[in-house]
Amino acid sequence: MGAILLLLFIGLIAGIIYKIKTRVSLPTGTTQIELGLPAGAQARDASVVGDKLIINTGGEVFVIDISSRQILLRVKVGVP
């Protein structure tokens, strides 16, 4: 039982070291991304999934790649 706990602990430490060595570094500096929204438009919701930033303005949804700082997808929301 003690040997199994020791092996699991070693595996946990190895996993933490692996995650530290393979983490993705974010680009340095700040850059603005122009979304082309009309004046007065506000972001209602923003979330990060992996390396993608998703912004919902109510009328449009933007998917932005954080590492390259480019808009990948722009979807207009409306009633058909």
C-alpha positions, 0 to 999 in steps of 0.5 A: 500500500505504501509503495502504491502511494509513493508511486502515485505521489511521484506521478503527481510531481512528474505531472506538475513538472511536465505542465510547467515545462510545456505551458504556453507563454502569452505574448508580451506587451499590449495591443488593441484589436479593433472589432468595428462595433458601432459607438455605444456598443458594449460587451455583455459577456466574455470568456476564455476557452483554451487560447480563444477569447469569446466576446458576446455583444448581444448583436454579434459574437467574436472569437479571437485567438489570444496568441496571434491577436486575430479575429477568427470568427465574427457571427452576427446574431439576429432574427431571420 
